[in-house]
Amino acid sequence: MRLKTRPLVSVIIPFYNTGKYLRRCVESIAGQSYHELEILLVDDESDDGSVQIADELADEDGRIRVIKVRHGGVSAARNEGLKQASGAYVLFVDSDDWMDRGIVEQMADQMAQTEADLVTCNIVYSDGMIPENAESGGGTSAGTPAIETYSREEYLRFFFKISSNENVHFPVAKLYKKELLPEMLYPEGIRVGEDVLGTYRALAGVSRITWIRKAGYFYFKNPESVTTLFSPKDFDLLRVWDQVVKETQGHEPDHTYAKINRDRINFTLLFRMITEVPAEERKREYVAQTDKLRADLHRCEKELLHSPIVGSRKVMIVLLNRCYPLASAAGNMYVRFSQMQGKIPGLTRRKLS
């Protein structure tokens, strides 16, 4: 009896100066129960020895290939990996994260069984400790995980956070059909939020999405990461959502949802600033940006309060608009308390983007 050949999965792992974590990440992929893999390590001109580790890993496993590109950021590295990928399916993994050893097989099986165009799984935030059951490949929760299937329109409500607080804009923890992805998937030259636009583009040709409600992807809360604290780069989110609004024109409900999110990003940035940046620094570095965000949030308050976003966000929007000095003072107290405790301030980094 001839065994049916399983589709090749191209796993794209861009890396830049993550030598401390790269081997852990790659070994979690190379050790998958699904063996039909092409592992593309895309070096964004690292200078910390990461590329030597990547070369060693390639010598150890013939499925691993190292691609070297000029330093252009994670979007350019992902796009180059996608260009060189030869698999029917594509999976993006960040180089300081890792995956459950059986999840790729489950995702590939569900792609076929549910006739999906995209399969995703749950993301778990980790401080670096690898759960025993994730390392062994035996799954991360007892019993069979729930399998949920959505139409594109249903899944878009998660993506645009319509009556939901799910975070699904990440490029990782998703198995894509390569034939449905545009060649220029991620916007280059944008430093923060490129995953929002890239994921929206990835959803353009999708009709059916399957969600494995199991912890399959472990997102490392890396204190050295570029996404740890608020910085001027975060204002790129305004450009990102302007572009999403532009690309959704003529498509509903996409365009309506995109405009809601473009208005809401004023709240997100303002709230992050008061909970992550000390008041003295805000007054010194972000006066013009603060004034503009406050004015824009005030202008779009009525639309946001009548939009289908979650109620807690509406309450916070009203508080920022009506009681900004008090909210700002409370935020400054939070920043100072976090610093005294030796913690990184940030209530909103992964919840409000």
N, C-alpha and C positions, 0 to 999 in steps of 0.2 A: 504494500500500500504506500503510495507516494504522499509524503507530508506536504501540506500547503505552505508555501513560502509566506512568511509574515512581512508586512510592510517595514521598510527601513525608516527609522526615526533619526533625524538629524538633531542633535542636542547642541545648541549654540551657547557657549560660555565666554562672554567678553570679560577681559580682566585688565586691571591697571593697578599695580602695586598692592596686590592682595596675596603676597607670598605666604603669609601666616595661615591663610585659610584655603588656598587653592587646592591643595592635595585632598583635604577633607571633602570639598565639594566634588571634585572629579571622581574620587573613589566611590562616592555615593551613587554616581551615575554609572561608572564602569561596573559596579557590583550589582546592577539591576537584574532582576529575574528575567527581564526582556533583553535578550542578547543582540538583537538586530539593531545595532546602534552605530551611528557615525557621530563622534564627539569632536566638535570643532572648538578649539581654544583660540580665541581671537585676542592677540596681545596688542594693547593700545599704547605701545612704546613704554612699557614698564621699566623702571630703573632700580627696582629693589630686589632683583634676583628671581622675580616671578617667572620670567621666560625660561630660566634654567630649570625650574621645577616643572614647567609645562613640557619642556623637551624631554626631561626624564620620564614623565608620565607617558609621553608618546612612544618612547623606547620600550616601555613596559607593556603597552597594549596597542596592537596594530589598528584598532578602531579609532584611535585618537590622532588628530592632526592639528598642528599649530599653525595659525595664520597670523602673520605680522603686518600691521597697518600703521600708517603715520598717526600720531596722536590727534584724535579728532573727537573724542568723547564716546560715551557708551552707545549713542544712537548710530554713529558711523560704524562702530565695531559690530553692532547687531546687524546692520544692513549688509556689511561685507560678508558676515557669516551666512546670512540668508542667501546672498548671491551665490556663494560657493556650496551651499547645501545640496545634496543629491537625494535626500530622503523624501518619501511621499508625505511624511509627517514632520513637523518642526516643533521643537520645545526650547524655550529660552530659560536659562538658569543664571542667576547672579553668582559671581565667583566666591562670595563669602557665605553663601547659603548651601543647603543640601536637601536631598529628597529621601523619602521612605524607599527602601530597596525594592518594594513590589509595586510601586505606584505607576510606573510607566507601562507595565504590562496591563494593569487594570484600566488605565486610560485608553490604551490601544484596543483592548477588548471591547470597551464600551463604545468606542468610535464605530466599530463594526456592528455590534449588537443593537445599538439604538439608532443606527444610521445618522449619526451626528456629523456636523461639520467642524465642531470644536468641542473638546472635552476639558473640563477644569476640575480642580480638587480644592480642598480647604487649605488655607495657609495658617501656620502656627508661628507666632513670634517667639524667638528663643534668645537666651543670653549666651548661647554657645554650647550648652549641655545637650548631648544627643540622647534622646530617650532610648532606653534599652530595646523596646519593641520596634522602634524605627530602625535601629542599627541592624537588627536581626532579620528585618524584612517581613516580620510576621504581622505587620499592620500596626496601627496606632490606637485602635480602640477595639473593644470586644465586639464580636458579632459581625454581621454583614453590614457594610455602610449603606446608607440610603442613597438611591440613585434617582436624581430628579432631572427631568428634561424640559427645556423651555424653547419657545419660539424666539426668533430674534427680537420681536417687539417686547416680549416679556422680559428677556434678559437685559434689554436696553434700560428698563426701569431700574434695574440694579446698577447698571453702569452710570446712569445719570442721577442716581440716588433719589428716585421719585418714590416717595412714601417708604424709603428704605435707608438704612445706614450701612449696607454691605459695601465693602471695598473690593471692586472687581476690575479696576483699571490697570492693575499690574500686568506686565507682559509675561511674567513667570507663572508657573502652576497651570499652564494651559497647553494643550496639545492641539496644534493647528494642522489643517490640510494645506500643504505648501502651494498647491495649485490655486488656492483662493486668496493668497496673500499678494499684495502689490510689491514690486521690487524695492521701491523706496518706502518702506513701511514706517520708519521712524524719522521724525524731523531732525535734521542736523543743524547745529548751531544754537539749539535750545538746551539750557543747562538743567532745568528742573521742569518736570511735568511732561517730558517727551513721551512717557508711557501712556498718558491719557490719549493723546492724538494717535499714537501707534495702535493702541487697542481699539479705538473707534474705527480706524482704517481696516483693521483685521476683521472687524465684525461686518464690514460692508457686504461681503459676499456670502455671509453665513445665513442659513435658514433655521438650523436646529442646534441647540447647545445642550450638552449633558453635563451635569454637575455631580461629581462623586463627593458626597458629604462625609469625607474622611480627611484627616490631617495627613496630607501627602507631601507638602512642601514646607520646609523649615526656614523661616526668614530670620537671619541673624541680625539682632539689634546691635550693630557694630558702632561703638562710640567714635571710631575714626572715620566713619562714612561721611561722604559729602552731603548726605541727607539728614544729618543729625540735628543741626540747629538752624534757626532762621538766619538768612543772609540776603544780600541784594539779589542773588540768583533767583530767589523765590518769586520775584516779580515777573519772571518769565511765564508764570502761570497765567498772567493776564494775556500774554501773546498766544499761549496755547489755546485758551478758551475763545479768543477772538478767531483763531484759525478753525476751531471746531465749529463755531457758528457759521463761518464762511463755507466750510465743506458740507454742512448739513442743509444748506439752502436748497429748497425744492424737494426736501425729503421730510415727511412727517411720520411719526411724532418727533423725529430726531431734532428738527430745527427748534421746535418749541422747548424741548427739554434742554437743548444746548444753551438757549438764551437764558433759561432759569439758572443754569450753572454759571454762566458768565456773570450774571448779577450776584450770585452767591459767593463767587470767589473774592469779592470785595470784603465780605464778612470774614471769610477764611483767613485772608492775609492780615486783616486788622486784628482779629482775635489771636492769631499766632504771635503777632508782634507783642501784644500786651502780656502774653503768657510765656514768652521766650526771650524777650529783649528787655534789659533794665531800662527804667524810665529815663535815666540820664543819657543813655545811648540813643534812645528813640528821639529825644529832643535834639541831640547833636547830629544824628545821621539821617533820620527819617521824617523830618518835619513836613516836607512837601508831599511825600508819599502818604503820610498819615492823613493830612488834610484832604487830599484827593480821594482816598479810600472812604473817608467819612462822608464826604459830599456825595460820592457815587452810591454809597450804601443808603444814605438818606433818600436820594432820588428814586431808588428802585425798591424802597421798603414796601410800598403798597403791593407791587407785583409779587414780591417774595412772600408776603403774608397771605396772599390769595393763591399761591402756587401749591402743588402737591408735594412739598417737602415735609420732613418730619417736624412735629410740633415743638420739640426741644430746640431745634435750630431757630424757629420763629421767635420763641421767647428770648433767646440769646441775641437775635438781631434787634429786637425792640430794646433790650437792655443797653446794647451798644449805642443805639441811636438816641435814646432818651437819657441815659445815665453814663455817658462815656467817661467823665472824670472819675466817677466812683469805680467803674469797671477797670479803668486804667490803673487806679491806685491798688485795687485788689490784685490785678495781674502783676504789678510790680512787687507786691508782698509775696506772691507765689514764687516769682523768679528768685528773690532774695532768700526765701526759705529753702528752695531747692539747692541753691548754691551753698548755703550753710550746712545742708545735709550731705553735700558732696554729690548731688544728683544732677543730671542734665535736665534743665527745665524744658517743658514741652508737652502740653496737654493734647495737642492737635496734630502732631506730625503725620500720623497714619489714619486719623479718624475723620478729618475734615477737609482733605484735599479734593 
